[in-house]
Amino acid sequence: MTTTTIAAPRSPRRLRGRTNTELYAWLFMRVSGVFLIVLVFGHLFVNLMVGEGINALDFAFVAGKWADPLWQVWDLLMLWLAMIHGTNGLRTVINDYAERDQVRMWLKMLLYVAAAFTIILGTLVIFTFDPCPAEAAAELLPSFCPGA
């Protein structure tokens, strides 16, 4: 009778002290998922169902929405939660499937840099967006712009 030995499963390295990082990450995924459902469906409803629907989506529509601080904050929350939620999910996949420590570290660093870049760039776009650019044709501008 031959016996086969099964290698012990990898266990995560212990950090200094006891932390519940993975528990908090798991909990964040559930809570942020619920908030994202509300934010995304609210976004889709306002953009596609209210008013003229999809036919009204143009520069003036976005400019009009982002002139209101409520929609700036709404879109900012949607961006931040979606990016952090997705980054946390990919971090989990990297931890599960990258076998070598060096590969795991570099993949996570690349992931964090890409997420930070996207969050920073998206935040800048939301808050520095000019709804009334000087060179734009008057018919494309929202009604509150001078000369529209």
N, C-alpha and C positions, 0 to 999 in steps of 0.2 A: 504494500500500500504506500503510495507516494503522497506526500503532503506539499501543498504549494504555500508559499508565504506571500502574503499581501503586504505591500509597503504601507507604512503608516501614512494617513492623510496629512497634507501640509496644514499646519496651524499658523495663524497669524502671529507675528512677533509681538511680544508683550511690550507695551509702552511703559514708561516710568509711571508708577502709580497705577491705580485702576481708573480707567475712563470708560465711558459708555458711548464712544464716538460712533460706533456702528449702529447702536440703538437709536441715537439721535438722527443719524443719516436715514435710517429706515423710517422713523417717525416723520421726518421732514418730507420724504417722498410721498407719504400718504396725505399729509396736510396740504402740501403744495399742489398735489394732484387735484384735490377738491377745489382749491382756489383757482387753479388753472382752468378747470372745467367751466367755472362761473365766468372768469375773465374772457376766455376764448368764445364761449357761446354768446356772451353779452356783446363782444366785439363783432361777431358775425351777424347777430341780429340787427344791431344798429347800422352796420355797413350794407347789409343785403336786403333787409326787410323794411326798414323805416324809410319814409320818403319815397323817392323814385327807384329805390332798390339799386341793383347792380349798374343800371344805366347812369347813375349819378356819381359813380366813383371816378374822380379825376383829381387833378391838382387842387382845384378850388375846394373840393369836398374835404381832402386831407388838411388843407390849410385852415379851413373853417373849424374842423375838429380840433386841431392842435392850437388854435387860438384860445380855446377853453382849457384852463388848468385841470379840470376834471379829466378830460381825455388825455392830456399829457401824463398825468399820474396813472391813469388806467393803463395806457400803453407801456409806460415805464414799468409798472408792476408786472405786466404780462411778459415783457422782455426779460426782466431780472429773474422772475420765478421760472420761466421756461429754460433760460440758460443754466441757472443753478441746478434745477431739477434734472435736466439732461446731462450736465457735467457729473452730477452725483451718480446717475445711472451708468454712465460710461466708466467712471472710476470703479464702480463695482464690477463691471465686466472686465476691466483691465486687471483688477486684483484676482479675479477668478481664473483668467486664462493666460496671463503672462507668467511664465514659470520662473524666469530668471529675475533676480532682484534689480539688476541694472536696467533691463528692458522695461520692467514695470515702472521704475523710477522715471525713466526718460519719456515713456508714453504718458504718464500722469503729468509730468512737467509740460509737455507739448499740449495736452488737454487743458491744463490750467491757464497757460498763456493764451491759447485760442479763445477760451471762454472769457477771460479778462479783457482781451482785445475787443471781442464782440460786444460785451456789456458796456465798456467805455465808449466805443464808437456809437453804439445805439443810443446811449444816454446823451451824448453830445448832439446827435442828430435831432432827437426829440426836443431838447431845450434850446438849440441854436437855430432851429428851422425858421426861416423868414417867409411868412405867408404872403408877403407883398414885395417880391423881387422887382427891382427897378426896370429890368430889361424885358419883363414878361409882357405878352400881348394882353390887352385890357379884357378881352372876352374869356381868357383863361383864369383871371384873378377872381378871388371871392368878393362878394358884394361889399364887404367892409373896407376893402383897400381903396385908397384914393386913386381916382382915375378909372375905377372899374365900372 
